[in-house]
Amino acid sequence: MAEKKILRSLLDLSTIGLNLVLATFVGLGMGYGLDHVFDKYLGMKTSPWFTIIFLILGIISGFREMIRMARKYNADNQKDI
């Protein structure tokens, strides 16, 4: 039973880095896509502003999720003590 809990904790912690990278790339992709749509189809020259803004939002979102998962992991470990 204890091995199962340790394995589950390791699995949860291993997703922290993946979530951070994924959120960053999603934000970058959304910003780049919006810049492309505004530049090409609407004739507005927004490049690189949406890319920069959404990249920053993606990074913030990734760190927010990382902190949330770390707090959850810490709270779960405090219950076991």
CNS distance restraints for C-alpha pairs under 8 A (distance, minus, plus):
assign (resid   1 and name CA) (resid   5 and name CA) 6.53 0.50 0.50
assign (resid   2 and name CA) (resid   6 and name CA) 6.24 0.50 0.50
assign (resid   3 and name CA) (resid   7 and name CA) 6.09 0.50 0.50
assign (resid   4 and name CA) (resid   8 and name CA) 6.14 0.50 0.50
assign (resid   5 and name CA) (resid   9 and name CA) 6.17 0.50 0.50
assign (resid   6 and name CA) (resid  10 and name CA) 6.21 0.50 0.50
assign (resid   7 and name CA) (resid  11 and name CA) 6.15 0.50 0.50
assign (resid   8 and name CA) (resid  12 and name CA) 6.20 0.50 0.50
assign (resid   9 and name CA) (resid  13 and name CA) 6.15 0.50 0.50
assign (resid   9 and name CA) (resid  73 and name CA) 7.47 0.50 0.50
assign (resid  10 and name CA) (resid  14 and name CA) 6.03 0.50 0.50
assign (resid  11 and name CA) (resid  15 and name CA) 6.71 0.50 0.50
assign (resid  12 and name CA) (resid  16 and name CA) 7.28 0.50 0.50
assign (resid  13 and name CA) (resid  69 and name CA) 7.80 0.50 0.50
assign (resid  13 and name CA) (resid  70 and name CA) 7.87 0.50 0.50
assign (resid  13 and name CA) (resid  73 and name CA) 7.99 0.50 0.50
assign (resid  14 and name CA) (resid  18 and name CA) 7.41 0.50 0.50
assign (resid  15 and name CA) (resid  19 and name CA) 6.04 0.50 0.50
assign (resid  16 and name CA) (resid  20 and name CA) 6.39 0.50 0.50
assign (resid  16 and name CA) (resid  65 and name CA) 7.83 0.50 0.50
assign (resid  16 and name CA) (resid  66 and name CA) 5.60 0.50 0.50
assign (resid  16 and name CA) (resid  69 and name CA) 7.23 0.50 0.50
assign (resid  17 and name CA) (resid  21 and name CA) 6.33 0.50 0.50
assign (resid  17 and name CA) (resid  66 and name CA) 7.79 0.50 0.50
assign (resid  18 and name CA) (resid  22 and name CA) 5.96 0.50 0.50
assign (resid  19 and name CA) (resid  23 and name CA) 5.96 0.50 0.50
assign (resid  19 and name CA) (resid  62 and name CA) 6.15 0.50 0.50
assign (resid  19 and name CA) (resid  65 and name CA) 7.39 0.50 0.50
assign (resid  19 and name CA) (resid  66 and name CA) 7.44 0.50 0.50
assign (resid  20 and name CA) (resid  24 and name CA) 6.31 0.50 0.50
assign (resid  20 and name CA) (resid  59 and name CA) 7.06 0.50 0.50
assign (resid  20 and name CA) (resid  61 and name CA) 7.83 0.50 0.50
assign (resid  20 and name CA) (resid  62 and name CA) 4.15 0.50 0.50
assign (resid  20 and name CA) (resid  63 and name CA) 6.32 0.50 0.50
assign (resid  20 and name CA) (resid  65 and name CA) 7.54 0.50 0.50
assign (resid  20 and name CA) (resid  66 and name CA) 6.88 0.50 0.50
assign (resid  21 and name CA) (resid  25 and name CA) 6.29 0.50 0.50
assign (resid  21 and name CA) (resid  62 and name CA) 7.19 0.50 0.50
assign (resid  22 and name CA) (resid  26 and name CA) 6.07 0.50 0.50
assign (resid  22 and name CA) (resid  62 and name CA) 7.71 0.50 0.50
assign (resid  23 and name CA) (resid  27 and name CA) 6.16 0.50 0.50
assign (resid  23 and name CA) (resid  58 and name CA) 5.01 0.50 0.50
assign (resid  23 and name CA) (resid  59 and name CA) 6.54 0.50 0.50
assign (resid  23 and name CA) (resid  61 and name CA) 6.48 0.50 0.50
assign (resid  23 and name CA) (resid  62 and name CA) 5.19 0.50 0.50
assign (resid  24 and name CA) (resid  28 and name CA) 6.19 0.50 0.50
assign (resid  24 and name CA) (resid  55 and name CA) 6.11 0.50 0.50
assign (resid  24 and name CA) (resid  56 and name CA) 7.83 0.50 0.50
assign (resid  24 and name CA) (resid  57 and name CA) 7.93 0.50 0.50
assign (resid  24 and name CA) (resid  58 and name CA) 4.38 0.50 0.50
assign (resid  24 and name CA) (resid  59 and name CA) 4.94 0.50 0.50
assign (resid  24 and name CA) (resid  61 and name CA) 7.89 0.50 0.50
assign (resid  24 and name CA) (resid  62 and name CA) 6.58 0.50 0.50
assign (resid  25 and name CA) (resid  29 and name CA) 5.97 0.50 0.50
assign (resid  25 and name CA) (resid  55 and name CA) 7.50 0.50 0.50
assign (resid  25 and name CA) (resid  58 and name CA) 7.20 0.50 0.50
assign (resid  26 and name CA) (resid  30 and name CA) 6.10 0.50 0.50
assign (resid  26 and name CA) (resid  58 and name CA) 6.68 0.50 0.50
assign (resid  27 and name CA) (resid  31 and name CA) 6.16 0.50 0.50
assign (resid  27 and name CA) (resid  51 and name CA) 7.86 0.50 0.50
assign (resid  27 and name CA) (resid  54 and name CA) 4.76 0.50 0.50
assign (resid  27 and name CA) (resid  55 and name CA) 4.79 0.50 0.50
assign (resid  27 and name CA) (resid  56 and name CA) 7.50 0.50 0.50
assign (resid  27 and name CA) (resid  57 and name CA) 6.44 0.50 0.50
assign (resid  27 and name CA) (resid  58 and name CA) 4.35 0.50 0.50
assign (resid  27 and name CA) (resid  59 and name CA) 7.62 0.50 0.50
assign (resid  28 and name CA) (resid  32 and name CA) 6.08 0.50 0.50
assign (resid  28 and name CA) (resid  51 and name CA) 5.82 0.50 0.50
assign (resid  28 and name CA) (resid  52 and name CA) 7.54 0.50 0.50
assign (resid  28 and name CA) (resid  54 and name CA) 5.86 0.50 0.50
assign (resid  28 and name CA) (resid  55 and name CA) 4.53 0.50 0.50
assign (resid  28 and name CA) (resid  58 and name CA) 7.09 0.50 0.50
assign (resid  29 and name CA) (resid  33 and name CA) 5.98 0.50 0.50
assign (resid  29 and name CA) (resid  51 and name CA) 7.64 0.50 0.50
assign (resid  30 and name CA) (resid  34 and name CA) 6.15 0.50 0.50
assign (resid  30 and name CA) (resid  51 and name CA) 7.36 0.50 0.50
assign (resid  30 and name CA) (resid  54 and name CA) 6.68 0.50 0.50
assign (resid  31 and name CA) (resid  35 and name CA) 6.14 0.50 0.50
assign (resid  31 and name CA) (resid  49 and name CA) 7.96 0.50 0.50
assign (resid  31 and name CA) (resid  50 and name CA) 4.64 0.50 0.50
assign (resid  31 and name CA) (resid  51 and name CA) 3.80 0.50 0.50
assign (resid  31 and name CA) (resid  52 and name CA) 7.01 0.50 0.50
assign (resid  31 and name CA) (resid  53 and name CA) 7.02 0.50 0.50
assign (resid  31 and name CA) (resid  54 and name CA) 4.96 0.50 0.50
assign (resid  31 and name CA) (resid  55 and name CA) 6.83 0.50 0.50
assign (resid  32 and name CA) (resid  36 and name CA) 6.13 0.50 0.50
assign (resid  32 and name CA) (resid  48 and name CA) 7.72 0.50 0.50
assign (resid  32 and name CA) (resid  50 and name CA) 6.73 0.50 0.50
assign (resid  32 and name CA) (resid  51 and name CA) 4.83 0.50 0.50
assign (resid  33 and name CA) (resid  37 and name CA) 6.20 0.50 0.50
assign (resid  34 and name CA) (resid  38 and name CA) 6.05 0.50 0.50
assign (resid  34 and name CA) (resid  50 and name CA) 6.51 0.50 0.50
assign (resid  34 and name CA) (resid  51 and name CA) 7.71 0.50 0.50
assign (resid  35 and name CA) (resid  39 and name CA) 5.92 0.50 0.50
assign (resid  35 and name CA) (resid  45 and name CA) 7.89 0.50 0.50
assign (resid  35 and name CA) (resid  46 and name CA) 5.81 0.50 0.50
assign (resid  35 and name CA) (resid  47 and name CA) 5.26 0.50 0.50
assign (resid  35 and name CA) (resid  48 and name CA) 6.76 0.50 0.50
assign (resid  35 and name CA) (resid  49 and name CA) 7.50 0.50 0.50
assign (resid  35 and name CA) (resid  50 and name CA) 5.78 0.50 0.50
assign (resid  35 and name CA) (resid  51 and name CA) 6.69 0.50 0.50
assign (resid  36 and name CA) (resid  40 and name CA) 5.82 0.50 0.50
assign (resid  36 and name CA) (resid  41 and name CA) 7.96 0.50 0.50
assign (resid  36 and name CA) (resid  47 and name CA) 7.64 0.50 0.50
assign (resid  37 and name CA) (resid  41 and name CA) 5.46 0.50 0.50
assign (resid  37 and name CA) (resid  42 and name CA) 6.87 0.50 0.50
assign (resid  38 and name CA) (resid  42 and name CA) 4.93 0.50 0.50
assign (resid  38 and name CA) (resid  43 and name CA) 6.22 0.50 0.50
assign (resid  38 and name CA) (resid  44 and name CA) 5.39 0.50 0.50
assign (resid  38 and name CA) (resid  45 and name CA) 6.94 0.50 0.50
assign (resid  38 and name CA) (resid  46 and name CA) 6.68 0.50 0.50
assign (resid  39 and name CA) (resid  43 and name CA) 4.99 0.50 0.50
assign (resid  39 and name CA) (resid  44 and name CA) 4.99 0.50 0.50
assign (resid  39 and name CA) (resid  45 and name CA) 5.17 0.50 0.50
assign (resid  39 and name CA) (resid  46 and name CA) 6.49 0.50 0.50
assign (resid  39 and name CA) (resid  47 and name CA) 7.18 0.50 0.50
assign (resid  40 and name CA) (resid  44 and name CA) 7.79 0.50 0.50
assign (resid  46 and name CA) (resid  50 and name CA) 6.77 0.50 0.50
assign (resid  47 and name CA) (resid  51 and name CA) 7.15 0.50 0.50
assign (resid  48 and name CA) (resid  52 and name CA) 6.21 0.50 0.50
assign (resid  49 and name CA) (resid  53 and name CA) 6.09 0.50 0.50
assign (resid  50 and name CA) (resid  54 and name CA) 5.92 0.50 0.50
assign (resid  51 and name CA) (resid  55 and name CA) 5.92 0.50 0.50
assign (resid  52 and name CA) (resid  56 and name CA) 6.23 0.50 0.50
assign (resid  53 and name CA) (resid  57 and name CA) 6.26 0.50 0.50
assign (resid  54 and name CA) (resid  58 and name CA) 5.96 0.50 0.50
assign (resid  55 and name CA) (resid  59 and name CA) 6.25 0.50 0.50
assign (resid  56 and name CA) (resid  60 and name CA) 6.18 0.50 0.50
assign (resid  57 and name CA) (resid  61 and name CA) 6.02 0.50 0.50
assign (resid  58 and name CA) (resid  62 and name CA) 6.08 0.50 0.50
assign (resid  59 and name CA) (resid  63 and name CA) 6.26 0.50 0.50
assign (resid  60 and name CA) (resid  64 and name CA) 6.03 0.50 0.50
assign (resid  61 and name CA) (resid  65 and name CA) 6.18 0.50 0.50
assign (resid  62 and name CA) (resid  66 and name CA) 6.17 0.50 0.50
assign (resid  63 and name CA) (resid  67 and name CA) 6.16 0.50 0.50
assign (resid  64 and name CA) (resid  68 and name CA) 6.19 0.50 0.50
assign (resid  65 and name CA) (resid  69 and name CA) 6.13 0.50 0.50
assign (resid  66 and name CA) (resid  70 and name CA) 6.17 0.50 0.50
assign (resid  67 and name CA) (resid  71 and name CA) 6.13 0.50 0.50
assign (resid  68 and name CA) (resid  72 and name CA) 6.22 0.50 0.50
assign (resid  69 and name CA) (resid  73 and name CA) 6.10 0.50 0.50
assign (resid  70 and name CA) (resid  74 and name CA) 6.08 0.50 0.50
assign (resid  71 and name CA) (resid  75 and name CA) 6.05 0.50 0.50
assign (resid  72 and name CA) (resid  76 and name CA) 6.14 0.50 0.50
assign (resid  73 and name CA) (resid  77 and name CA) 6.24 0.50 0.50
assign (resid  74 and name CA) (resid  78 and name CA) 6.19 0.50 0.50
assign (resid  75 and name CA) (resid  79 and name CA) 6.48 0.50 0.50
assign (resid  76 and name CA) (resid  80 and name CA) 6.82 0.50 0.50
assign (resid  77 and name CA) (resid  81 and name CA) 6.78 0.50 0.50
